[in-house]
Structures are given as structure tokens and as C-alpha cells.
Amino acid sequence: MKIQKSSEDYLEAMLIMRERHGYIRSIDVAEHLGVTKPSVSYATRRLRENGYISMDKDGLITLQQPGLEIASRMLTRHRALTDMLVGLGVDRATAEDDACKIEHDISEETFAALCRIAQKK
């Protein structure tokens, strides 16, 4: 099953919240992504139904293994692409925005090639 870009963004944001706070709350995800709480509710319902996350009775979110794998892959791509763009002279804010766009669309082969080039520098 192919996951949508927006779902990848939600999972990545959830992993960032877990790293930042030690827990994941919908409100923090909404603030991080700049979306409404109802948007997060809709997304978390879909992610739960597909086995990417679970939620406890207090509303705390846990990334399940498939969700964690996707979130980790996206966050790794995001950070690496951001660093590459900054290394090319792009300001950090623009690099962050552009990395978010690029991370979803490039193949594993292209990403690996970019990483190899970046390591040579």
C-alpha cells in the first residue's frame, strides 16, 4: 500500500514530537505542521486504521513499527537534504521548506547518490 505524502508528513511530525517532548500529542502535531486540530484528528484516524499509530485513552499517540519506519525514513531524508541544501549556500529556512518538498518525491537511488556526493565533500 502506497502512503500519501500528507500521511508521511504527519508521521514525520509525530517522530519529531516524540524526540522533542518524549510523547506525541495531536495538538503538538497540529502546531508543528500549522494545521487545525480537526485535520490532525482526521489524519490520526486514517493512520490508526492502517496500523501506523495507536492512541491511548488519554489521546497520547504511539508510532507502531510500520509508522515508525516511515517516519524515520522521512526524517532522515529531511535532515540530510536540508544539510545538503545549506551546504550549497541556501539559507536554513528555505532549505527546510525545500527539503520537505523534495523528500517525498525522489527515489531511494537518487537519495543515496546525493548522500554519496555530499559525503565526498
C-alpha positions as CSV (number, residue, x, y, z in Angstrom):
1,M,0.0,0.0,0.0
2,K,1.4,3.4,-1.0
3,I,1.2,6.0,1.7
4,Q,0.2,9.6,0.9
5,K,2.6,12.5,1.2
6,S,0.4,14.1,3.8
7,S,0.5,10.9,5.9
8,E,4.3,10.8,5.6
9,D,4.3,14.4,6.9
10,Y,2.1,13.6,9.9
11,L,4.3,10.5,10.8
12,E,7.5,12.6,10.5
13,A,6.0,15.3,12.7
14,M,5.0,12.7,15.3
15,L,8.5,11.4,15.4
16,I,9.8,14.9,15.8
17,M,7.4,15.5,18.7
18,R,8.5,12.2,20.3
19,E,12.1,13.3,20.1
20,R,11.4,16.8,21.3
21,H,8.9,16.0,24.2
22,G,9.2,12.3,24.8
23,Y,5.5,11.9,23.9
24,I,3.2,12.7,21.0
25,R,0.0,14.8,21.3
26,S,-2.3,15.8,18.5
27,I,-2.2,19.5,19.5
28,D,1.6,19.5,19.2
29,V,1.4,17.8,15.8
30,A,-1.1,20.5,14.7
31,E,1.1,23.3,15.8
32,H,4.2,21.8,14.2
33,L,2.5,21.4,10.9
34,G,0.4,24.5,11.0
35,V,-2.8,22.7,10.6
36,T,-6.1,22.6,12.5
37,K,-6.9,20.1,15.3
38,P,-9.7,18.6,13.1
39,S,-7.2,18.0,10.3
40,V,-5.0,16.1,12.8
41,S,-8.0,14.1,14.1
42,Y,-8.9,13.0,10.5
43,A,-5.3,12.1,9.8
44,T,-4.7,10.2,13.0
45,R,-7.9,8.2,12.4
46,R,-6.6,7.1,9.0
47,L,-3.2,6.4,10.4
48,R,-4.7,4.3,13.2
49,E,-7.0,2.4,10.8
50,N,-3.9,1.5,8.7
51,G,-1.8,0.3,11.7
52,Y,0.7,3.2,11.6
53,I,-0.1,4.6,15.0
54,S,-2.1,3.8,18.1
55,M,-3.7,6.1,20.7
56,D,-4.2,5.5,24.4
57,K,-7.3,6.6,26.4
58,D,-5.6,10.0,27.2
59,G,-5.0,10.7,23.5
60,L,-1.3,10.1,23.5
61,I,0.0,8.8,20.2
62,T,2.4,5.9,19.8
63,L,4.1,5.2,16.5
64,Q,3.7,1.5,15.6
65,Q,6.5,-0.3,13.7
66,P,5.3,0.5,10.2
67,G,4.7,4.1,11.1
68,L,8.0,4.4,12.8
69,E,9.8,3.1,9.8
70,I,8.2,5.6,7.5
71,A,8.7,8.5,10.0
72,S,12.3,7.6,10.4
73,R,12.9,7.4,6.7
74,M,11.3,10.7,6.1
75,L,13.1,12.5,8.9
76,T,16.4,11.1,7.8
77,R,15.8,12.3,4.3
78,H,14.6,15.7,5.5
79,R,17.6,16.3,7.7
80,A,20.1,15.1,5.1
81,L,18.5,17.1,2.3
82,T,18.3,20.2,4.5
83,D,22.0,19.9,5.3
84,M,22.9,19.4,1.6
85,L,21.0,22.5,0.6
86,V,22.5,24.6,3.4
87,G,25.9,23.3,2.3
88,L,25.1,24.7,-1.2
89,G,24.5,28.1,0.3
90,V,20.7,28.0,0.7
91,D,19.5,29.7,3.9
92,R,18.3,27.3,6.5
93,A,14.6,28.3,6.4
94,T,14.4,27.9,2.7
95,A,16.4,24.6,2.8
96,E,13.9,23.2,5.4
97,D,11.0,24.1,3.2
98,D,12.6,22.7,0.0
99,A,13.7,19.6,1.7
100,C,10.2,18.9,2.8
101,K,9.0,19.1,-0.8
102,I,11.9,17.0,-2.2
103,E,11.9,14.2,0.4
104,H,8.7,12.7,-0.8
105,D,9.4,12.6,-4.5
106,I,13.0,11.4,-5.0
107,S,13.7,7.8,-5.4
108,E,15.9,5.8,-2.9
109,E,18.5,5.6,-5.7
110,T,18.7,9.3,-6.2
111,F,18.7,10.0,-2.4
112,A,21.6,7.5,-2.0
113,A,23.5,9.2,-4.8
114,L,23.0,12.6,-3.3
115,C,24.3,11.3,0.0
116,R,27.4,9.8,-1.6
117,I,28.1,13.1,-3.3
118,A,27.6,15.0,0.0
119,Q,30.0,12.7,1.8
120,K,32.7,13.3,-0.7
121,K,32.8,17.0,0.1
